[in-house]
C-alpha cells in the first residue's frame, strides 16, 4: 500500500515550491534587506505570513500554481507597500515599527525604563559584554524598540 495518492501531482508541488522560493528571494531583494533575518516588525510579519502561505498552499492540490502565484504576488505587493509606507510616511512607521525607547541616559542604564519594558538590568549585562559596569558607556545597543522581545 502506498502512502502517496495516485492523483498527486509532484510537478505542481515542485512548481509551487519553486515559486515560493522565487517570491522569497524577490521580496528580500526588492525590500533591500539582503538577508532573511528580520530587521523590523514588518520583516518579521513578512516572514511568518510568507511561510504560512507557502506551507499551507503547496500541498493543497485544489490550489493551482497560478492561484498560488497570484496570492504570492498580492502578499509581495502588500509587504512592499507597507515597507514603502514605513520608510516615507512617519505615521505608518509609528504604527508598524513603534518608537524606540532610550535605556541609557548620560552614560547610565535607566533601570526605570527597563522595568517599564519588562526587562531587567541583569539581562543587559550579558548582551553588553563590552560595557563597563559602573557607567555602561561602551554598550553597543543604546535603545530598545517596543517591538523587540
C-alpha positions in Angstrom: 0.0 0.0 0.0 1.4 3.4 -1.0 1.4 6.5 1.2 1.0 8.9 -1.8 -2.4 9.1 -3.6 -2.2 8.2 -7.3 -3.6 11.5 -8.4 -1.0 13.6 -6.5 0.9 15.9 -8.9 4.5 16.2 -7.9 5.3 18.6 -10.7 2.6 21.1 -9.4 4.2 20.7 -5.9 7.7 21.4 -7.3 6.4 24.4 -9.3 4.7 25.8 -6.2 7.8 25.3 -4.1 10.0 27.0 -6.7 7.5 29.9 -7.0 7.6 30.3 -3.2 11.4 30.4 -3.2 11.5 32.9 -6.0 8.9 35.1 -4.2 11.1 35.0 -1.0 14.2 36.0 -2.9 12.3 38.7 -4.8 10.9 40.1 -1.5 14.3 40.1 0.1 16.0 41.8 -2.9 13.2 44.4 -3.5 13.0 45.4 0.1 16.8 45.9 0.3 17.2 43.6 3.3 19.9 41.4 1.8 19.1 38.5 4.2 16.1 36.7 5.7 16.8 37.9 9.2 14.2 40.4 10.3 15.3 44.0 11.0 11.8 45.3 11.9 8.3 44.2 12.8 7.2 44.3 9.2 10.1 42.0 8.2 9.1 39.5 10.9 5.5 39.6 9.9 6.5 39.2 6.2 8.5 36.0 7.1 5.7 34.5 9.1 2.9 35.1 6.6 5.0 34.1 3.6 5.9 30.8 5.4 2.3 30.2 6.2 1.2 30.9 2.6 3.9 28.6 1.1 3.5 25.9 3.8 -0.3 25.9 3.6 -0.8 26.0 -0.1 1.9 23.9 -1.7 0.4 20.6 -0.6 -3.2 21.6 -1.4 -3.9 20.1 -4.8 -7.1 22.2 -5.1 -5.0 25.3 -5.4 -3.4 25.6 -8.8 0.1 27.1 -9.3 -1.5 30.2 -11.0 -3.7 30.8 -7.9 -0.7 30.3 -5.7 1.3 32.8 -7.8 -1.5 35.4 -7.6 -1.5 35.0 -3.7 2.3 35.4 -3.6 2.2 38.5 -5.8 -0.6 40.0 -3.7 1.4 39.4 -0.5 4.5 40.8 -2.1 2.6 44.0 -3.1 1.2 44.3 0.5 4.7 43.9 2.0 6.4 46.3 -0.4 3.6 48.9 0.2 4.0 48.6 4.0 7.8 48.9 3.6 7.5 51.9 1.4 5.0 53.5 3.8 7.1 52.9 6.8 10.1 54.4 5.0 8.3 57.5 3.7 5.3 58.2 6.0 6.0 58.9 9.7 2.6 57.8 10.9 2.9 54.4 9.0 6.3 53.9 10.5 5.0 54.7 14.0 2.1 52.2 13.6 4.2 49.4 12.1 7.6 49.7 13.9 6.7 51.8 17.0 9.1 54.3 18.6 12.5 53.4 20.2 12.8 53.8 24.0 16.1 55.1 25.3 17.5 52.9 28.1 20.8 54.8 28.5 20.8 58.4 29.9 24.1 60.3 30.4 26.0 57.0 30.2 24.0 55.3 32.8 21.4 52.5 32.5 17.9 53.7 33.1 16.5 50.9 35.3 13.0 52.5 35.4 12.8 52.4 31.6 13.9 48.8 31.6 11.3 47.9 34.2 8.6 49.5 32.1 9.7 47.5 29.1 9.7 44.3 31.2 13.4 43.8 31.2 16.0 43.6 34.0 19.5 45.1 34.1 20.9 41.6 34.6 19.8 40.6 31.1 21.5 43.6 29.7 24.9 42.8 31.3 25.2 39.7 29.1 24.2 41.4 25.9 26.5 44.4 26.6 29.6 42.4 27.2 32.0 45.2 26.3 30.2 47.6 28.7 31.9 48.9 31.8 29.6 48.0 34.8 29.7 51.5 36.5 28.7 53.6 33.5 27.8 51.3 30.6 29.3 53.9 28.2 30.6 51.3 25.8 27.3 49.4 25.4 26.8 48.7 21.7 22.9 48.9 21.8 21.8 52.4 23.1 18.0 51.8 22.9 15.3 49.1 22.8 12.4 49.2 20.5 8.9 48.5 21.8 8.6 45.7 19.2 11.7 44.0 20.4 11.3 40.9 22.5 
